[in-house]
Amino acid sequence: MSLTQLERAIKGINQKMLLEQLKELLNFGVISKKSFEGYPLKVEYTLTKRGEKLLEAITIMQGIGIDLMKENGMLEILKENGFIE
């Protein structure tokens, strides 16, 4: 994804904060960055193998959290945030 696509996809993030987080994810080997020559400068970010493994783990934990919220009658919060219909 490009920086612009990421900015649009992440609610409430500004470019400075996004760039800081991307730098940290790069340093930990979670994402990779590819720069293309030309104007305007084009940069794409992709998940590394490590990033894919982390995403799998987070998805599992999210599923457990959703199940717990359902069990505790928190359906409205899940609906408001788009996790269930």
N, CA, C and O atoms as a printed pandas DataFrame, in Angstrom:
     atom_number atom_name residue_name chain_id  residue_number  x_coord  y_coord  z_coord
0              1         N          MET        A               1    0.840   -1.188    0.000
1              2        CA          MET        A               1    0.000    0.000    0.000
2              3         C          MET        A               1    0.881    1.245    0.000
3              4         O          MET        A               1    1.995    1.246    0.524
4              5         N          SER        A               2    0.362    2.269   -0.585
5              6        CA          SER        A               2    1.086    3.537   -0.582
6              7         C          SER        A               2    0.789    4.290    0.712
7              8         O          SER        A               2   -0.139    3.950    1.445
8              9         N          LEU        A               3    1.579    5.300    0.975
9             10        CA          LEU        A               3    1.376    6.123    2.166
10            11         C          LEU        A               3   -0.009    6.760    2.154
11            12         O          LEU        A               3   -0.687    6.800    3.181
12            13         N          THR        A               4   -0.424    7.250    1.008
13            14        CA          THR        A               4   -1.751    7.876    0.886
14            15         C          THR        A               4   -2.856    6.869    1.178
15            16         O          THR        A               4   -3.812    7.187    1.885
16            17         N          GLN        A               5   -2.733    5.662    0.643
17            18        CA          GLN        A               5   -3.742    4.624    0.894
18            19         C          GLN        A               5   -3.813    4.288    2.381
19            20         O          GLN        A               5   -4.900    4.116    2.931
20            21         N          LEU        A               6   -2.658    4.197    3.025
21            22        CA          LEU        A               6   -2.629    3.902    4.460
22            23         C          LEU        A               6   -3.296    5.016    5.258
23            24         O          LEU        A               6   -4.075    4.753    6.174
24            25         N          GLU        A               7   -2.986    6.260    4.907
25            26        CA          GLU        A               7   -3.600    7.408    5.601
26            27         C          GLU        A               7   -5.119    7.375    5.500
27            28         O          GLU        A               7   -5.821    7.640    6.476
28            29         N          ARG        A               8   -5.611    7.051    4.328
29            30        CA          ARG        A               8   -7.065    6.995    4.130
30            31         C          ARG        A               8   -7.697    5.828    4.884
31            32         O          ARG        A               8   -8.822    5.937    5.371
32            33         N          ALA        A               9   -6.977    4.714    4.981
33            34        CA          ALA        A               9   -7.529    3.503    5.585
34            35         C          ALA        A               9   -7.524    3.531    7.115
35            36         O          ALA        A               9   -8.302    2.820    7.749
36            37         N          ILE        A              10   -6.660    4.341    7.702
37            38        CA          ILE        A              10   -6.523    4.366    9.161
38            39         C          ILE        A              10   -7.196    5.620    9.707
39            40         O          ILE        A              10   -6.720    6.735    9.495
40            41         N          LYS        A              11   -8.295    5.426   10.405
41            42        CA          LYS        A              11   -9.044    6.554   10.960
42            43         C          LYS        A              11   -8.232    7.276   12.031
43            44         O          LYS        A              11   -7.611    6.647   12.888
44            45         N          GLY        A              12   -8.246    8.589   11.969
45            46        CA          GLY        A              12   -7.671    9.407   13.033
46            47         C          GLY        A              12   -6.156    9.488   13.066
47            48         O          GLY        A              12   -5.595    9.938   14.065
48            49         N          ILE        A              13   -5.472    9.066   12.005
49            50        CA          ILE        A              13   -4.008    9.151   12.023
50            51         C          ILE        A              13   -3.557   10.298   11.122
51            52         O          ILE        A              13   -4.124   10.525   10.054
52            53         N          ASN        A              14   -2.534   11.010   11.569
53            54        CA          ASN        A              14   -1.968   12.049   10.702
54            55         C          ASN        A              14   -0.687   11.512   10.069
55            56         O          ASN        A              14   -0.175   10.472   10.483
56            57         N          GLN        A              15   -0.177   12.212    9.079
57            58        CA          GLN        A              15    0.974   11.716    8.334
58            59         C          GLN        A              15    2.210   11.546    9.211
59            60         O          GLN        A              15    2.948   10.573    9.054
60            61         N          LYS        A              16    2.442   12.471   10.126
61            62        CA          LYS        A              16    3.614   12.385   11.004
62            63         C          LYS        A              16    3.562   11.118   11.852
63            64         O          LYS        A              16    4.549   10.390   11.951
64            65         N          MET        A              17    2.419   10.860   12.455
65            66        CA          MET        A              17    2.261    9.686   13.301
66            67         C          MET        A              17    2.410    8.401   12.472
67            68         O          MET        A              17    3.042    7.439   12.908
68            69         N          LEU        A              18    1.823    8.405   11.279
69            70        CA          LEU        A              18    1.905    7.239   10.408
70            71         C          LEU        A              18    3.352    6.951   10.021
71            72         O          LEU        A              18    3.790    5.802   10.062
72            73         N          LEU        A              19    4.087    7.986    9.650
73            74        CA          LEU        A              19    5.493    7.798    9.271
74            75         C          LEU        A              19    6.326    7.266   10.427
75            76         O          LEU        A              19    7.215    6.439   10.218
76            77         N          GLU        A              20    6.052    7.727   11.646
77            78        CA          GLU        A              20    6.769    7.225   12.824
78            79         C          GLU        A              20    6.480    5.744   13.034
79            80         O          GLU        A              20    7.390    4.960   13.307
80            81         N          GLN        A              21    5.210    5.362   12.906
81            82        CA          GLN        A              21    4.833    3.961   13.096
82            83         C          GLN        A              21    5.416    3.075   11.995
83            84         O          GLN        A              21    5.869    1.964   12.268
84            85         N          LEU        A              22    5.405    3.558   10.766
85            86        CA          LEU        A              22    5.980    2.785    9.667
86            87         C          LEU        A              22    7.477    2.570    9.874
87            88         O          LEU        A              22    7.996    1.484    9.613
88            89         N          LYS        A              23    8.168    3.606   10.345
89            90        CA          LYS        A              23    9.610    3.478   10.620
90            91         C          LYS        A              23    9.857    2.409   11.680
91            92         O          LYS        A              23   10.776    1.600   11.550
92            93         N          GLU        A              24    9.041    2.408   12.724
93            94        CA          GLU        A              24    9.185    1.411   13.784
94            95         C          GLU        A              24    8.920   -0.003   13.250
95            96         O          GLU        A              24    9.660   -0.936   13.563
96            97         N          LEU        A              25    7.862   -0.157   12.443
97            98        CA          LEU        A              25    7.545   -1.464   11.866
98            99         C          LEU        A              25    8.657   -1.930   10.925
99           100         O          LEU        A              25    8.958   -3.122   10.865
100          101         N          LEU        A              26    9.263   -1.003   10.197
101          102        CA          LEU        A              26   10.412   -1.337    9.348
102          103         C          LEU        A              26   11.579   -1.831   10.190
103          104         O          LEU        A              26   12.207   -2.837    9.859
104          105         N          ASN        A              27   11.872   -1.122   11.284
105          106        CA          ASN        A              27   12.985   -1.491   12.156
106          107         C          ASN        A              27   12.807   -2.871   12.779
107          108         O          ASN        A              27   13.790   -3.571   13.020
108          109         N          PHE        A              28   11.557   -3.272   13.043
109          110        CA          PHE        A              28   11.281   -4.586   13.625
110          111         C          PHE        A              28   11.103   -5.672   12.568
111          112         O          PHE        A              28   10.872   -6.834   12.904
112          113         N          GLY        A              29   11.209   -5.302   11.302
113          114        CA          GLY        A              29   11.101   -6.283   10.234
114          115         C          GLY        A              29    9.690   -6.777    9.985
115          116         O          GLY        A              29    9.501   -7.873    9.458
116          117         N          VAL        A              30    8.690   -5.977   10.359
117          118        CA          VAL        A              30    7.289   -6.354   10.176
118          119         C          VAL        A              30    6.805   -5.985    8.778
119          120         O          VAL        A              30    5.953   -6.670    8.211
120          121         N          ILE        A              31    7.348   -4.903    8.225
121          122        CA          ILE        A              31    6.999   -4.467    6.879
122          123         C          ILE        A              31    8.276   -4.213    6.084
123          124         O          ILE        A              31    9.359   -4.071    6.650
124          125         N          SER        A              32    8.128   -4.157    4.773
125          126        CA          SER        A              32    9.236   -3.750    3.915
126          127         C          SER        A              32    8.785   -2.542    3.107
127          128         O          SER        A              32    7.591   -2.301    2.930
128          129         N          LYS        A              33    9.756   -1.798    2.627
129          130        CA          LYS        A              33    9.472   -0.554    1.911
130          131         C          LYS        A              33   10.177   -0.593    0.567
131          132         O          LYS        A              33   11.359   -0.926    0.483
132          133         N          LYS        A              34    9.441   -0.250   -0.484
133          134        CA          LYS        A              34   10.017   -0.189   -1.821
134          135         C          LYS        A              34    9.772    1.205   -2.375
135          136         O          LYS        A              34    8.634    1.671   -2.439
136          137         N          SER        A              35   10.854    1.865   -2.775
137          138        CA          SER        A              35   10.760    3.210   -3.351
138          139         C          SER        A              35   10.940    3.124   -4.857
139          140         O          SER        A              35   11.765    2.357   -5.354
140          141         N          PHE        A              36   10.160    3.921   -5.578
141          142        CA          PHE        A              36   10.226    3.974   -7.027
142          143         C          PHE        A              36   10.728    5.346   -7.444
143          144         O          PHE        A              36   10.352    6.358   -6.851
144          145         N          GLU        A              37   11.569    5.378   -8.455
145          146        CA          GLU        A              37   12.093    6.648   -8.952
146          147         C          GLU        A              37   11.021    7.405   -9.715
147          148         O          GLU        A              37   10.040    6.823  -10.178
148          149         N          GLY        A              38   11.217    8.690   -9.837
149          150        CA          GLY        A              38   10.309    9.515  -10.602
150          151         C          GLY        A              38    9.627   10.548   -9.735
151          152         O          GLY        A              38    9.845   10.629   -8.526
152          153         N          TYR        A              39    8.799   11.332  -10.390
153          154        CA          TYR        A              39    8.056   12.367   -9.680
154          155         C          TYR        A              39    6.590   12.193   -9.995
155          156         O          TYR        A              39    6.250   12.058  -11.170
156          157         N          PRO        A              40    5.730   12.189   -9.053
157          158        CA          PRO        A              40    6.052   12.286   -7.632
158          159         C          PRO        A              40    6.656   10.990   -7.113
159          160         O          PRO        A              40    6.439    9.919   -7.681
160          161         N          LEU        A              41    7.407   11.096   -6.044
161          162        CA          LEU        A              41    8.037    9.946   -5.415
162          163         C          LEU        A              41    6.962    8.947   -5.019
163          164         O          LEU        A              41    5.950    9.320   -4.426
164          165         N          LYS        A              42    7.178    7.690   -5.343
165          166        CA          LYS        A              42    6.210    6.650   -4.995
166          167         C          LYS        A              42    6.874    5.641   -4.074
167          168         O          LYS        A              42    7.979    5.169   -4.345
168          169         N          VAL        A              43    6.190    5.314   -2.981
169          170        CA          VAL        A              43    6.688    4.348   -2.003
170          171         C          VAL        A              43    5.570    3.359   -1.706
171          172         O          VAL        A              43    4.414    3.745   -1.538
172          173         N          GLU        A              44    5.925    2.086   -1.642
173          174        CA          GLU        A              44    4.947    1.057   -1.283
174          175         C          GLU        A              44    5.453    0.275   -0.086
175          176         O          GLU        A              44    6.647    0.008    0.050
176          177         N          TYR        A              45    4.508   -0.090    0.784
177          178        CA          TYR        A              45    4.816   -0.879    1.973
178          179         C          TYR        A              45    4.104   -2.218    1.864
179          180         O          TYR        A              45    2.944   -2.281    1.457
180          181         N          THR        A              46    4.804   -3.292    2.230
181          182        CA          THR        A              46    4.204   -4.625    2.240
182          183         C          THR        A              46    4.598   -5.357    3.513
183          184         O          THR        A              46    5.617   -5.053    4.132
184          185         N          LEU        A              47    3.771   -6.332    3.894
185          186        CA          LEU        A              47    4.093   -7.151    5.053
186          187         C          LEU        A              47    5.211   -8.130    4.709
187          188         O          LEU        A              47    5.253   -8.680    3.608
188          189         N          THR        A              48    6.105   -8.337    5.653
189          190        CA          THR        A              48    7.124   -9.367    5.516
190          191         C          THR        A              48    6.526  -10.676    6.034
191          192         O          THR        A              48    5.385  -10.700    6.494
192          193         N          LYS        A              49    7.289  -11.752    5.959
193          194        CA          LYS        A              49    6.830  -13.028    6.526
194          195         C          LYS        A              49    6.529  -12.859    8.013
195          196         O          LYS        A              49    5.532  -13.377    8.516
196          197         N          ARG        A              50    7.395  -12.132    8.704
197          198        CA          ARG        A              50    7.170  -11.869   10.136
198          199         C          ARG        A              50    5.870  -11.102   10.335
199          200         O          ARG        A              50    5.099  -11.403   11.247
200          201         N          GLY        A              51    5.628  -10.112    9.483
201          202        CA          GLY        A              51    4.401   -9.328    9.562
202          203         C          GLY        A              51    3.173  -10.181    9.321
203          204         O          GLY        A              51    2.154  -10.008    9.989
204          205         N          GLU        A              52    3.261  -11.106    8.369
205          206        CA          GLU        A              52    2.135  -11.998    8.092
206          207         C          GLU        A              52    1.829  -12.886    9.300
207          208         O          GLU        A              52    0.665  -13.108    9.632
208          209         N          LYS        A              53    2.882  -13.393    9.956
209          210        CA          LYS        A              53    2.689  -14.222   11.154
210          211         C          LYS        A              53    2.045  -13.407   12.275
211          212         O          LYS        A              53    1.142  -13.887   12.960
212          213         N          LEU        A              54    2.513  -12.181   12.456
213          214        CA          LEU        A              54    1.932  -11.311   13.484
214          215         C          LEU        A              54    0.469  -11.007   13.184
215          216         O          LEU        A              54   -0.360  -10.988   14.094
216          217         N          LEU        A              55    0.148  -10.771   11.918
217          218        CA          LEU        A              55   -1.234  -10.498   11.530
218          219         C          LEU        A              55   -2.122  -11.703   11.839
219          220         O          LEU        A              55   -3.246  -11.537   12.312
220          221         N          GLU        A              56   -1.628  -12.906   11.577
221          222        CA          GLU        A              56   -2.383  -14.119   11.903
222          223         C          GLU        A              56   -2.670  -14.190   13.403
223          224         O          GLU        A              56   -3.793  -14.482   13.814
224          225         N          ALA        A              57   -1.650  -13.922   14.210
225          226        CA          ALA        A              57   -1.811  -13.971   15.674
226          227         C          ALA        A              57   -2.809  -12.917   16.146
227          228         O          ALA        A              57   -3.653  -13.199   16.997
228          229         N          ILE        A              58   -2.720  -11.727   15.607
229          230        CA          ILE        A              58   -3.630  -10.642   15.992
230          231         C          ILE        A              58   -5.059  -10.984   15.596
231          232         O          ILE        A              58   -5.997  -10.704   16.342
232          233         N          THR        A              59   -5.227  -11.589   14.423
233          234        CA          THR        A              59   -6.557  -11.983   13.962
234          235         C          THR        A              59   -7.174  -13.019   14.898
235          236         O          THR        A              59   -8.366  -12.956   15.196
236          237         N          ILE        A              60   -6.371  -13.963   15.356
237          238        CA          ILE        A              60   -6.851  -14.965   16.315
238          239         C          ILE        A              60   -7.257  -14.294   17.623
239          240         O          ILE        A              60   -8.323  -14.587   18.165
240          241         N          MET        A              61   -6.415  -13.398   18.132
241          242        CA          MET        A              61   -6.734  -12.704   19.384
242          243         C          MET        A              61   -7.975  -11.840   19.228
243          244         O          MET        A              61   -8.780  -11.748   20.155
244          245         N          GLN        A              62   -8.146  -11.202   18.071
245          246        CA          GLN        A              62   -9.333  -10.392   17.820
246          247         C          GLN        A              62  -10.581  -11.267   17.853
247          248         O          GLN        A              62  -11.601  -10.875   18.419
248          249         N          GLY        A              63  -10.504  -12.442   17.252
249          250        CA          GLY        A              63  -11.638  -13.364   17.263
250          251         C          GLY        A              63  -12.025  -13.780   18.667
251          252         O          GLY        A              63  -13.210  -13.868   18.989
252          253         N          ILE        A              64  -11.038  -14.036   19.499
253          254        CA          ILE        A              64  -11.299  -14.392   20.895
254          255         C          ILE        A              64  -11.962  -13.224   21.615
255          256         O          ILE        A              64  -12.909  -13.416   22.379
256          257         N          GLY        A              65  -11.465  -12.018   21.372
257          258        CA          GLY        A              65  -12.053  -10.830   21.991
258          259         C          GLY        A              65  -13.499  -10.616   21.564
259          260         O          GLY        A              65  -14.349  -10.272   22.385
260          261         N          ILE        A              66  -13.776  -10.817   20.292
261          262        CA          ILE        A              66  -15.150  -10.671   19.793
262          263         C          ILE        A              66  -16.055  -11.706   20.452
263          264         O          ILE        A              66  -17.168  -11.386   20.868
264          265         N          ASP        A              67  -15.582  -12.942   20.546
265          266        CA          ASP        A              67  -16.377  -13.993   21.206
266          267         C          ASP        A              67  -16.681  -13.630   22.659
267          268         O          ASP        A              67  -17.805  -13.815   23.126
268          269         N          LEU        A              68  -15.683  -13.117   23.367
269          270        CA          LEU        A              68  -15.885  -12.717   24.768
270          271         C          LEU        A              68  -16.890  -11.574   24.877
271          272         O          LEU        A              68  -17.727  -11.561   25.780
272          273         N          MET        A              69  -16.806  -10.621   23.960
273          274        CA          MET        A              69  -17.747   -9.508   23.983
274          275         C          MET        A              69  -19.170   -9.986   23.713
275          276         O          MET        A              69  -20.117   -9.511   24.340
276          277         N          LYS        A              70  -19.322  -10.926   22.780
277          278        CA          LYS        A              70  -20.643  -11.489   22.507
278          279         C          LYS        A              70  -21.195  -12.184   23.748
279          280         O          LYS        A              70  -22.365  -12.016   24.091
280          281         N          GLU        A              71  -20.352  -12.962   24.418
281          282        CA          GLU        A              71  -20.761  -13.691   25.622
282          283         C          GLU        A              71  -21.185  -12.735   26.733
283          284         O          GLU        A              71  -22.011  -13.083   27.577
284          285         N          ASN        A              72  -20.620  -11.535   26.731
285          286        CA          ASN        A              72  -20.912  -10.564   27.783
286          287         C          ASN        A              72  -21.906   -9.495   27.346
287          288         O          ASN        A              72  -21.996   -8.430   27.955
288          289         N          GLY        A              73  -22.652   -9.793   26.280
289          290        CA          GLY        A              73  -23.730   -8.906   25.863
290          291         C          GLY        A              73  -23.296   -7.563   25.311
291          292         O          GLY        A              73  -24.019   -6.576   25.450
292          293         N          MET        A              74  -22.133   -7.508   24.687
293          294        CA          MET        A              74  -21.608   -6.245   24.171
294          295         C          MET        A              74  -21.812   -6.147   22.653
295          296         O          MET        A              74  -20.954   -5.637   21.933
296          297         N          LEU        A              75  -22.950   -6.638   22.186
297          298        CA          LEU        A              75  -23.229   -6.681   20.755
298          299         C          LEU        A              75  -23.307   -5.297   20.129
299          300         O          LEU        A              75  -22.869   -5.104   18.995
300          301         N          GLU        A              76  -23.856   -4.338   20.851
301          302        CA          GLU        A              76  -24.018   -2.991   20.303
302          303         C          GLU        A              76  -22.663   -2.365   19.967
303          304         O          GLU        A              76  -22.513   -1.720   18.929
304          305         N          ILE        A              77  -21.691   -2.554   20.838
305          306        CA          ILE        A              77  -20.345   -2.013   20.593
306          307         C          ILE        A              77  -19.740   -2.672   19.360
307          308         O          ILE        A              77  -19.112   -2.002   18.540
308          309         N          LEU        A              78  -19.929   -3.982   19.227
309          310        CA          LEU        A              78  -19.405   -4.691   18.064
310          311         C          LEU        A              78  -20.075   -4.197   16.784
311          312         O          LEU        A              78  -19.417   -4.060   15.753
312          313         N          LYS        A              79  -21.379   -3.930   16.843
313          314        CA          LYS        A              79  -22.090   -3.415   15.668
314          315         C          LYS        A              79  -21.602   -2.023   15.313
315          316         O          LYS        A              79  -21.358   -1.729   14.143
316          317         N          GLU        A              80  -21.459   -1.168   16.310
317          318        CA          GLU        A              80  -21.005    0.214   16.073
318          319         C          GLU        A              80  -19.641    0.263   15.400
319          320         O          GLU        A              80  -19.346    1.178   14.632
320          321         N          ASN        A              81  -18.820   -0.728   15.698
321          322        CA          ASN        A              81  -17.454   -0.740   15.164
322          323         C          ASN        A              81  -17.302   -1.656   13.957
323          324         O          ASN        A              81  -16.187   -1.889   13.489
324          325         N          GLY        A              82  -18.415   -2.176   13.452
325          326        CA          GLY        A              82  -18.389   -2.937   12.215
326          327         C          GLY        A              82  -17.893   -4.362   12.309
327          328         O          GLY        A              82  -17.517   -4.950   11.295
328          329         N          PHE        A              83  -17.884   -4.934   13.512
329          330        CA          PHE        A              83  -17.415   -6.306   13.657
330          331         C          PHE        A              83  -18.517   -7.334   13.410
331          332         O          PHE        A              83  -18.239   -8.476   13.044
332          333         N          ILE        A              84  -19.762   -6.921   13.612
333          334        CA          ILE        A              84  -20.904   -7.787   13.300
334          335         C          ILE        A              84  -21.995   -6.903   12.695
335          336         O          ILE        A              84  -21.960   -5.677   12.799
336          337         N          GLU        A              85  -22.957   -7.560   12.063
337          338        CA          GLU        A              85  -24.078   -6.801   11.461
338          339         C          GLU        A              85  -25.277   -6.836   12.369
339          340         O          GLU        A              85  -26.315   -6.260   12.043
